[in-house]
Amino acid sequence: MRKRVNRIRLFLALLMMAFIFAVRSNSISVAVSEGGLSEAAPDASVRSAVNFDHKLDSYAPLKDRYNFYFTYKTVHPWWDAVALGMEEAQRQYLEKGIIITYEYMAPDAASAEDQIRRLLTAADKGYDVIGVDVADEAVISPVLDELVDSGLKIMTFSSSDAVEGCKRLAYVGNTHNYQDGADLTEALCQKLDYRGKVAILVGSVGAPCHEDRARGAKDTIAKYGDMEIVATEYDMDSVDMAYELTLKILEDCPDLDGIVCCNMSNPVGAARAITEKGSSAVIVGMDHDEDALRYLNDGVIYCLGVQDCYSIGFDTLQIAVKLADGNLPGELFHEKTDQITTVIYQNDAALMLELLYGEM
């Protein structure tokens, strides 16, 4: 069985959210207008941010027992939410008499070297499929190629795929991280009337999702002559490091106008520093951290791009079963299975907090 400590509050809250979503419409509403990102009505964007209404498809597994190994960048609430989708798929397979066990483990801090050790250890243990959320695509992708060449079934999942051309068999997750970074930054630029000094907090060095979002942010800012990037820093997906880096940026640039945050941790650290210093810098960032949602509700954070972690987890387990049976991408599943990101604003925050964390 996987070795992971569940965050009970998140689990119960997401179960409550699943119930609420089950009796509501699941239509997708993207907060975008012809002139750029706009503030959608709270019910519309929040209802579409996460899809809990999943059922296993009609594929009939060839075995009655599977054992998988999944490793990801770092222990973090984001991957706890992914795990909840895996658990639901596991439960539905069990109802069909199919037992799925899996390891679901990661280090306390992102490390490509640690990830290589975990992958090589797993390679000797006879798992049906090995899945990885890539910590550093340049470092990890060659290792994945070697594992595939040795006959192992390797997939990637979450927000980080391997480099283009890697031999990994399939990917489930966010395929539009560059666009997410561009969309969030466009919202920031629009809020600032397309002029001002901006800092970028990237995340982990080499992590494809973080780097791609940062590239989207940089390319968007480059379109506007009165926008300037004054700092680009790596916080290694640490709230505390993001806080310290933001304090340093504010010290160097007290008239900072905005911050683009490229992972789930750094909006919290940035908002903490902004609040402490009384800065009016506008923050945009990623995902559904409870503190980030509180800062969003208070207006300290302007908007957040929320990924559908639950769907990533559910679909990852389904794809793993098909790969274990010897299937390759084609009619049964795509090489890349995409998940949505929904941009939410201050008027979405209270409902999202209520649904995810039980706050009124």
C-alpha positions in Angstrom: 0.0 0.0 0.0 1.1 3.6 -0.5 2.9 5.2 2.5 1.4 8.6 2.9 -0.2 10.5 5.8 -3.5 11.9 4.6 -4.4 15.4 5.5 -7.7 14.6 7.1 -9.2 18.0 7.0 -8.5 18.3 3.2 -9.9 14.8 2.7 -13.2 15.6 4.5 -13.5 19.0 2.9 -13.1 17.6 -0.6 -15.6 14.8 0.2 -18.0 17.6 1.1 -17.1 19.4 -2.1 -17.7 16.2 -4.1 -21.2 15.9 -2.7 -22.0 19.5 -3.5 -20.6 19.2 -7.0 -22.7 16.1 -7.5 -25.9 18.0 -7.2 -24.7 21.0 -9.2 -23.9 21.6 -12.8 -20.3 20.7 -13.9 -20.2 23.0 -16.9 -16.8 24.6 -17.6 -16.6 28.4 -17.3 -13.3 30.0 -18.1 -12.8 33.5 -16.8 -11.7 35.0 -20.1 -13.2 37.7 -22.2 -12.3 39.0 -25.6 -10.1 41.7 -24.0 -8.4 39.3 -21.6 -9.1 37.6 -18.3 -12.2 38.9 -16.5 -13.7 38.4 -13.1 -16.4 35.7 -13.6 -19.4 35.2 -11.3 -18.2 33.2 -8.3 -20.5 30.2 -8.7 -19.6 29.7 -12.4 -15.8 29.6 -12.0 -15.7 27.8 -8.7 -18.1 25.1 -9.8 -16.0 24.3 -12.8 -12.6 24.5 -11.1 -12.6 20.8 -9.9 -14.6 17.9 -11.3 -15.5 15.3 -8.7 -18.0 13.5 -10.9 -15.7 10.7 -12.2 -16.6 7.1 -13.1 -14.3 4.5 -14.5 -14.7 4.1 -18.2 -15.7 0.9 -20.0 -12.2 -0.6 -20.2 -12.1 -4.1 -18.7 -8.7 -4.7 -17.0 -6.9 -7.9 -17.8 -5.9 -8.7 -14.2 -7.6 -8.6 -10.8 -4.5 -7.1 -9.0 -2.1 -4.3 -9.9 0.8 -2.7 -8.0 2.1 0.8 -9.0 4.7 3.2 -7.8 4.3 7.0 -8.0 6.8 9.7 -6.9 6.5 13.4 -7.2 8.5 16.6 -6.5 7.9 17.2 -2.8 5.5 16.5 0.0 2.9 19.2 -0.3 -0.9 19.7 -0.1 -1.2 19.9 -3.9 -0.2 16.3 -4.3 -2.5 15.3 -1.4 -5.4 16.6 -3.5 -4.0 14.5 -6.5 -4.0 11.5 -4.2 -7.7 11.9 -3.4 -8.5 11.3 -7.1 -6.3 8.2 -7.1 -8.1 6.9 -4.0 -11.5 7.3 -5.6 -10.3 5.4 -8.7 -8.9 2.7 -6.4 -12.2 2.5 -4.6 -14.2 2.1 -7.8 -11.8 -0.6 -9.1 -12.2 -2.5 -5.8 -16.0 -2.4 -6.3 -15.3 -4.3 -9.5 -13.2 -6.8 -7.7 -9.9 -5.3 -8.9 -7.3 -4.7 -6.2 -4.9 -1.8 -6.8 -2.1 -1.1 -4.4 0.5 1.7 -4.9 3.4 3.5 -3.3 2.9 7.3 -3.3 6.0 8.9 -1.9 8.2 12.0 -2.3 11.0 13.9 -0.5 10.4 16.8 1.9 12.3 19.1 -0.5 12.4 18.9 -4.3 15.6 17.2 -5.6 16.3 15.6 -8.9 19.0 13.4 -7.4 16.5 12.1 -4.8 14.0 11.4 -7.5 16.6 9.4 -9.5 17.3 7.3 -6.4 13.6 6.6 -5.9 13.1 5.7 -9.5 16.1 3.3 -9.7 15.0 1.7 -6.4 11.5 1.2 -7.7 12.8 -0.2 -11.0 14.1 -3.3 -9.1 10.8 -4.1 -7.3 8.6 -5.4 -10.1 5.9 -2.7 -10.2 3.4 -2.9 -13.0 3.8 0.8 -13.8 6.1 3.5 -12.4 4.8 7.1 -12.6 6.7 10.3 -11.9 6.0 14.0 -11.5 9.3 15.2 -13.1 11.5 17.3 -10.8 13.9 18.5 -13.4 13.2 17.5 -17.0 16.8 17.8 -18.3 18.1 15.5 -15.5 15.2 13.0 -15.2 14.2 12.5 -18.8 17.3 10.5 -19.7 16.7 8.3 -16.7 13.2 7.6 -17.9 14.5 6.7 -21.3 16.8 4.2 -19.8 14.0 2.6 -17.7 11.8 2.3 -20.7 14.6 0.7 -22.7 15.0 -1.8 -19.9 11.4 -2.9 -20.5 9.6 -1.0 -17.7 6.3 0.8 -18.2 6.9 4.5 -17.3 4.4 7.3 -17.2 4.5 10.9 -16.0 1.7 12.7 -14.2 0.7 15.9 -12.4 2.0 19.3 -13.7 5.4 18.2 -14.9 6.0 16.1 -18.0 9.4 15.0 -19.4 11.2 16.7 -22.3 9.8 16.4 -25.8 10.9 13.1 -27.3 11.3 11.3 -24.0 10.3 7.7 -24.2 7.8 7.8 -21.3 4.6 6.1 -22.4 2.0 8.6 -21.3 1.3 11.8 -19.3 -1.7 12.9 -17.3 -1.9 16.4 -16.1 -1.5 20.1 -17.0 -0.3 20.5 -20.6 -0.6 24.3 -20.7 1.6 25.6 -17.9 3.1 28.2 -20.3 -0.4 29.5 -21.1 -1.3 29.5 -17.4 1.7 31.7 -16.7 0.8 33.9 -19.6 -2.9 34.2 -18.6 -2.1 35.1 -15.0 0.5 37.7 -16.1 -2.0 39.2 -18.6 -4.4 39.6 -15.7 -1.7 41.3 -13.7 -0.7 43.6 -16.6 -4.4 44.5 -17.1 -4.8 45.3 -13.5 -1.7 47.6 -13.6 -2.9 49.3 -16.8 0.1 47.8 -18.6 2.8 49.7 -16.7 4.9 48.9 -13.7 7.7 46.9 -12.1 7.2 43.1 -11.7 9.0 40.3 -9.9 8.6 36.6 -10.7 8.9 33.8 -8.1 9.5 30.6 -10.1 9.6 27.7 -7.8 12.0 24.7 -8.2 14.9 25.0 -10.6 14.3 22.8 -13.6 10.7 21.8 -12.7 8.9 21.9 -16.1 5.7 23.4 -14.8 7.3 26.1 -12.8 9.8 27.0 -15.6 7.0 27.0 -18.3 4.8 29.3 -16.2 7.8 31.7 -15.7 8.4 31.7 -19.5 4.8 32.5 -20.1 5.0 35.4 -17.6 8.2 36.8 -19.1 6.9 36.6 -22.7 3.7 38.4 -21.7 5.5 41.2 -19.9 7.8 41.6 -22.9 4.8 42.6 -25.0 4.3 45.8 -23.1 6.9 48.6 -23.2 6.0 50.1 -19.9 6.3 46.8 -18.0 9.6 45.8 -16.4 10.8 42.6 -14.7 13.0 43.7 -11.8 13.7 40.2 -10.3 13.3 36.5 -11.0 13.9 34.2 -8.1 13.6 30.5 -7.3 11.9 29.7 -4.0 12.2 25.9 -4.3 8.4 25.6 -3.7 8.9 26.8 -0.1 6.6 29.3 1.6 9.3 30.5 3.9 11.8 31.0 1.1 9.2 32.9 -1.0 8.6 35.1 2.0 12.3 35.9 2.5 12.8 36.4 -1.2 9.9 38.8 -1.4 11.2 40.8 1.5 14.5 41.1 -0.3 12.8 42.2 -3.5 10.8 44.8 -1.7 14.0 46.1 0.0 15.7 46.4 -3.4 12.6 47.7 -5.2 10.2 49.4 -2.7 8.0 50.7 -5.5 7.3 47.1 -6.8 4.0 47.0 -8.6 3.4 43.2 -9.0 4.5 39.7 -8.4 3.9 36.6 -10.6 3.9 33.4 -8.5 4.5 30.2 -10.4 3.5 27.5 -7.9 1.2 26.8 -5.0 3.6 27.9 -2.2 5.0 31.2 -3.3 1.7 33.2 -3.4 1.4 32.5 0.4 5.0 33.6 1.1 4.7 36.6 -1.2 1.4 37.7 0.4 2.8 37.3 3.9 5.7 39.6 3.0 3.5 42.1 1.1 1.1 42.3 4.1 4.0 42.7 6.6 5.6 45.5 4.6 2.3 47.3 3.8 3.1 47.1 0.0 0.4 47.6 -2.6 2.1 45.2 -5.0 -0.5 43.0 -6.9 0.0 39.3 -6.6 -1.1 36.6 -9.0 -0.4 32.9 -8.5 -1.3 29.3 -8.6 -3.7 26.9 -6.9 -5.9 26.4 -3.9 -3.7 26.6 -0.7 -6.0 27.6 2.2 -3.9 30.6 3.2 -3.7 31.7 -0.4 -7.4 31.6 -0.6 -7.7 33.7 2.5 -5.3 36.2 1.1 -7.4 36.2 -2.1 -10.6 36.8 -0.1 -8.9 39.7 1.7 -7.7 41.2 -1.6 -4.0 40.8 -1.0 -3.8 38.3 -3.8 -5.6 39.4 -7.0 -6.2 36.0 -8.7 -5.2 32.4 -8.6 -5.1 29.7 -11.3 -6.6 26.6 -9.8 -5.7 23.2 -11.3 -8.0 20.2 -11.2 -5.8 18.0 -9.0 -8.6 15.5 -8.3 -9.1 14.7 -12.0 -5.3 14.3 -12.5 -5.2 11.6 -9.8 -8.3 9.7 -11.0 -7.1 9.7 -14.6 -3.5 8.8 -13.6 -4.7 5.5 -12.0 -6.9 4.7 -15.0 -4.1 5.2 -17.5 -1.7 3.2 -15.3 -4.1 0.2 -15.4 -4.2 0.3 -19.2 -0.4 0.7 -19.5 0.1 -2.3 -17.2 -2.1 -4.4 -19.5 0.3 -3.6 -22.4 -1.8 -0.9 -24.1 -0.2 2.1 -25.7 -1.7 5.6 -26.4 -4.3 5.5 -29.2 -8.0 4.7 -29.1 -8.1 3.9 -25.4 -6.3 7.0 -24.2 -4.2 9.9 -25.4 -0.5 10.2 -25.0 -1.2 13.4 -23.1 -4.4 13.6 -21.0 -5.0 17.3 -20.3 -6.7 18.9 -17.3 -8.2 22.4 -16.9 -6.9 25.4 -15.0 -9.5 27.9 -13.8 -8.6 31.5 -12.9 -10.5 32.7 -9.8 -10.8 36.1 -8.3 -11.6 37.7 -5.0 -15.3 37.2 -5.4 -14.7 33.5 -5.8 -12.6 33.1 -2.7 -15.3 32.8 0.0 -17.2 30.0 -1.8 -13.9 28.2 -2.6 -12.9 28.4 1.1 -16.3 27.0 2.1 -16.2 24.2 -0.3 -12.6 23.1 0.2 -12.1 23.9 3.9 -15.5 24.3 5.5 -15.0 28.0 6.2 -18.1 30.2 6.1 
